């Protein structure tokens, strides 16, 4: 398809403007976001290493793979979420009765006293793992790691 000569000039001008916008706006912002994420992840990794040293039951899953962080979600420009695993949990039965607000829907069922004793401070009288108690302990460890 043939284009008029004045159309080619307009198209070239548009492409130059698009490339300029990409170079000055998009790339700069992308670099800034990557730097912020890297800085946040570095601080979080250091803090979680300290938490894990104090309490080996909490294990960070935040790892850098090819310049990207696995185990992290960006919720907003000022909010980040990091996946944290609990170590040596044993085996569980999934129970979805919804009767225990503030508790995980998992019940310890492996019968091994050793694994039960690792988590006894977080287990309710009915055998449920209390998310509230785990959160409280983790927040205490984070506060100690930050001091």
Residue pairs with C-beta under 8 A, 6 or more apart in sequence:
3 11
34 67
36 77
37 69
37 72
37 74
37 80
40 80
41 62
41 64
41 69
41 72
44 60
44 62
44 72
44 80
44 82
45 60
45 62
47 142
47 145
47 146
48 58
48 60
48 62
48 82
48 84
48 145
49 60
50 144
50 145
51 58
51 60
51 138
51 141
51 142
51 145
52 58
52 59
52 60
54 141
54 144
54 145
55 137
55 141
56 87
57 86
57 87
57 88
57 118
57 119
58 84
58 85
58 86
58 87
58 138
58 141
59 84
59 85
59 86
59 87
60 71
60 82
60 84
60 85
61 70
61 71
61 82
61 83
61 84
61 85
62 69
62 70
62 71
62 72
62 82
62 83
63 69
63 70
63 71
64 70
71 82
71 83
72 80
72 81
72 82
72 83
73 80
73 81
74 80
74 81
75 81
84 138
86 134
88 115
88 118
89 115
89 119
90 108
90 110
90 112
90 115
90 116
90 118
90 119
91 109
91 110
92 106
92 107
92 108
92 109
92 110
93 106
93 107
93 109
94 105
94 106
95 105
95 106
95 107
95 128
96 105
97 105
98 105
100 124
100 126
100 128
102 130
102 131
102 132
103 124
103 128
103 129
103 130
103 131
103 132
104 128
104 129
104 130
104 131
106 128
106 129
107 127
107 128
107 129
108 115
108 116
108 119
108 123
108 127
108 129
110 116
116 123
119 129
121 133
121 137
122 129
122 130
122 133
122 134
122 137
123 129
123 130
124 130
